[in-house]
Amino acid sequence: MRKSRPLRVVLLLVSVLVLSAASGSAFAQDEGVKISTDDLLSSVVRIKTYINPDGRTVDNLGQERDGSGIVIDDDGLILTIGYLMVEAHAAEAITNDGRKIPATIVGYDHDTGFGLLKAVAPLKVRPMLFGNSKDVKVGDPVLAASFGGRDGIAPARVVSRREFAGSWEYLVDGAIYTAPAHSHWSGAALITRDGKLVGVGSLIVGDASGSGGGAGNLYIPTDLLKPILADLIANGAVGGAPKPWIGLNTQPTDQGLVVSRVTPNSPAEKAGLRKGDLITRIAGDSPKTLPDFYRKLWSLGSAGTVVPLDISRDGADQHIDVQSISRMDHLKLKSTF
């Protein structure tokens, strides 16, 4: 218990500083403009989505999803975390004063994890301005804000900046880790002390600092959105050749990378891979970590390339070739994407 006191004291001081900023009369914005806390938080809305019944993600994520989104322009464009809206056929945005406005599905990007919606009628809220995620440093005080106005505020501080590898063929550079954890992290806004958006809430993690410091949240840096935003708005997806996707969830162990789940109807399932298989080589290389595995997979070419895997199953070695596809082709996406 004594070892945890310094961290608790620091977090208490951070909470006081950040809440003082949030409870003040205004946040400073560009060109000396100041806006009130309530105006700033009005851009964080609640979103509800309704997923295609035959969607590939229904088993894991459910058919109805609920979280936060951030209004980022005057036309009602809403940024959120993609798993809240992927494969949705309908959605609605709910403002902090209780107004419910239907929203259309705009776009989804698996590589970053971002999703976009657009309200069909004016939301009458102030859009949140983007900050520069690259400038966010370990130790910085921040606000995590979910829907609900001031009731959705959680003061935090940045405890780590590092890459994040998800088991579902997902890798993000420079993820922002904060503590303590916000209980409503999905799609929450990560806000700097000058009221700028620098991250979108994705996960709760057990070791936010990377050194055993306890639970926190992972935010996807909004700098990753800026180069792809125009493509998402215009086409619903990012242009260019898609990465190869095979449909494996893998976990690092002392023995190596072990398959923890095989996505139904995925290339991996069709090739015969099973839960519990140990991946020993990919294209002749022995991956030590998830990032190693993903970088080698994606270096083989674009979607459609054959992925050669060597595995160990029940003590026997096997070679399996997997015909990769685009992740987007696997999903049951609405035709407006």
LOVOLO-894401 format. One record per residue (C-alpha): x, y, z. Coordinates in steps of 0.1 Angstrom, whole numbers, plus 2048, in hexadecimal, padded with zeros to 3 digits. Each point is the difference from the previous one (the first is absolute). Layout:
N
XYZ...
END
This chain:
337
80080080081C81880880F7FD7DD7DF80B7F17FE8218148168157EA7EC7F87E17E080781280D82180C80B8097DD7DE7F67F17EE81581B81581E7F77F97FA7DB7DB7FD8088008218128128127E47EB7F27E47DF80481280A8248088048067DB7DF7EE7F87EC81281A80D8227F57ED8177EA8117F97DF81A7ED7EC8188147EB7FE7F77DB81080C7E08058257FA7F78098247DD7F27FE7F27F38207E47E78047EE7F481F8047DD80E7DC7F77F880480C7DC8207EB7FC7EF7E180F7E18047EB8147F27E28037DE8127DF7EE7F97F27DE8077FD7E97E27EB7E17FD8057E97E27EC7E37F38147E57EE7F67EA7E27F27E080F8187EB7EB81E8168078217EE8068068148207DF7F981180C7E281481D81480F7F28238027DA7FC8017E480C7E97F982081381E81680B80281F81681C81880680D8237F98088147E18108227FA7F181A7E981C80D7EB7F08187E77E28177FB7EE7E77EA7FC7E681B81D7E97F88077E981E8207EF8077FF7E08168127DF8057F87E97E37F57E28137E181380C7F48047DC80F7E77E97E57EC7ED7E581880D7E18057EB7F281C81680D81881A7F581E81581281C8137F380C82180B82380C8068088247DF8138027EE7E07F57F98067DB8017E17EA80B8047DC8037E37E78237FC7F180D7F07E081E7EA7FE81D8127EF81F7EA8028167E88138257F980180D7E080E82480A8017FB81E8177E07F48107ED8217F97DB8027F57EC81D7F27DB8088037EC81E7F57E180E8107E38067E77F682081081381C81180D7F682280382580B8207F981482380F7FD8187E87ED81F7F781382180C7F181D7E87FA8208038138217F07F78037DD80F8258007FA80481B8197F07EC81C81A7F58198027E881D7F681381F7E88187EF7DF8068117E27F97EA7DA7FC8017EE7E17F57DD8097F77E37E97F77DD80A7F87EC81081D8118228028118078217F47DF80E8157EF7E582181180981D7EB80F82181280881F7EB7F78248037F68147F17E48147E380E80F7F17E08048057DA8087E07EE7F47E97E47E27EA8077FB7DE7F07DD7F18037FB7DB7FC7E98067E281A8097E680282480C81E81680780182580881F81580580281A81B7E17F78137F781681D7FC7EE8227F081381D7F87F98247EA7FC8147E87EE7EA7E08107F47E27E98047F080B7DF81E7FF7E97F07F57DF80281D7E880981981C8128207F882380580D80482680581E8158087FF81D8197FA8197E37E17ED7F680E7ED7E17F87DD7F581E7E97FF7F37DD8047E17E97FE7F97E681A8057DC7F68087E981D8047FB8258227F080780E7EF81E8238107FF7FD8237F282480A8088107E17F28127FB8217E67F28177EF8218097DC7F48007E28047EA7F981C7E77F38087DE80F7FF7DD7F881C7E88068007DA8138207F77EB8177EA81F8097EB7FA7DE7EF7DE80C7F480C81F7EE8117F07E27E27E87F97E281780A7F980B7DC8007DC7F37E97F581C7E781C7F88027FB7DA8027DB7FD7F87F08228227F08028258097FB80D7FE7DC81D7EB7F48077DB8027F27F081F8167EC8187FD7DA8007E97F381B7FD7DB80A7E880181E8157F481D80180C8258227F780E80F80482382580180980B7E48188217F280D7FE7E77E47F881A7E57E180D7EF7E27EA8077DF8027EC7E580A8197E38037E77FA7FA7DC7E68177F07E37EC7F18008007DA8228107FF81E7F67EA8107F181F7E27E98077FD7F67DB8257F78017FB7E981E81081481C7F37F98237FF80F82381F7F58138177FE7E182380E80780D8167E48257F87FC8078117DF7F18187E78118017DE81E7EF80F80481981D7F97F88257EB81C80F8088088247E48198067DF80B7F280F81F7EF81B7E97F07E47E97F37EB81C7F281D8127EF80B7E17EF7DC7F77F67FA8237F18228007EF7F67E27EA7EB8167E97DC80D7FE7E07ED8077FE7E07EC8247F68058067DD80D80D7FF8248177E28077FE7F58248127E48137EE7F58208037E681B7E07ED8098017E681B8257FD7FD8007FB7DB80C8197E67EB80B7E38028187E37E08137F77FC81A7E47E58198067F08147E47FC82380F7E48197F87F78238097F08048227E68177F17F57E57E87F97E881D7E98198127DB8047F98028257F97E28167F77FF8097DB8068258088247F880A
END
